[in-house]
Each structure stands twice: as structure tokens, then as C-alpha cells.
């Protein structure tokens, strides 16, 4: 039970960390949105879940 909860917390933490990195690199993300719009929307969907 503890192992399951721990991995769940780690998973949530990693997802939040990824979203934080995307926010920090927002200027680079704008460039990606221009050159790779499909990849950009995928990242947005992942963080808006």
C-alpha cells in the first residue's frame, strides 16, 4: 500500500515538475508552437489534464 502511494506521489510530482519546466521555458515553447504546433498542443493537453 505504501509503495503504491509513494509511486503515485512521485508520478504526480514529476508531472508537476514537467509543467513547471514548460512554464519556465515559455519563450522556447512559443517557438515550438510556431515550428511544431502538434507537439506543443500535446504538451498543453498533458498539463491541462
Secondary structure, 3 states (H helix, E strand, C coil): CHHHHHHHHHHHHHHHHHHHHHHHCHHHHHHHHHHCHHHHHHHHHHHCC
